Amino acid sequence: MQGQSQVQLDIAFEGEAVDNGQMNVRDLAPSMLALGALFESANRALNRERAEINVNVKATSSGSFHILYDVI
C-alpha cells in the first residue's frame, strides 16, 4: 500500500465582489463546492477506484474554526 499524499492550496478572492472585505455566502459556497468536485473528478479520472480523496477546509489557527458571518 502506498502512503498518502497531501497538498495544501491557498485560494484568495479579489475584485468588486470583495472590495469591502466581505463576500456573499451565495457566491462563496458554490465556488468551494465546485473546487471540491473538480478534485474529486480529477481523482476519479486519474486513479479510478484505487485511491480515495478528501477535500477539507483547514483552519488558519489551531483549536478552532472561525467563520465570521455578517448578516445585513
N, C-alpha and C positions, 0 to 999 in steps of 0.2 A: 504494500500500500504506500502510495506517495504521500508526502507531507502536504499540509495546507499552504496555500499562497494567500497573501493578504496585501491589498493595495489601498491606500487612502487617496481620496480625490477631494480636493478643495474647490468648491464652486462659489463664485461671487456673482451677484446680480448688480447691474448698474444701468443707468438710463432714467428716463422720465418716470418709470414705474416705481423707482426707489429714491428719487432725488431728495425727498423729505425724510429719508431714513426709515421708511415704512414700505411694506408691500402687502397687498391684499391677499389674504389666505386663499382666495379662489384662484389667484394667479400662481401662488407658490406651490400649493398642493399638487396640481396636475403636473408641474414640471418635476417634482420629486418622484411622483409615481411613474412618470414616463421614463425617467432615468433608471429606476429600478427595473422596469420592464425591458429596457434596452439591454442591460447587463444580463438579465435572465435569458433573453432571446439569443444573445451572443454566446452565452454559456451552452445553451442547447445546441446551437449550430456547430460549435467547436468540439464539445465533449459528449454530445448526446446524453445518455444516461450514466456515463462514467463518473461524473462529478456534479455535486450539488453546489448551488451558490446562495449566499445570503447577502442582501444589501441592507445595511443598517445605517442609521444616522448616529453619529458619535457626538457625545457632549464635548464641549471645549474645555471643561474642567471636571475633575473627578468629584464624585459624591452627589451630583445632581444633574438633572437635565432641565435646563432653563429655557423656556419659551415665553416671551413677553407678547401678550395679545393686547392690542389697542382697539377697543370696541367703541366706535364712534356712532 
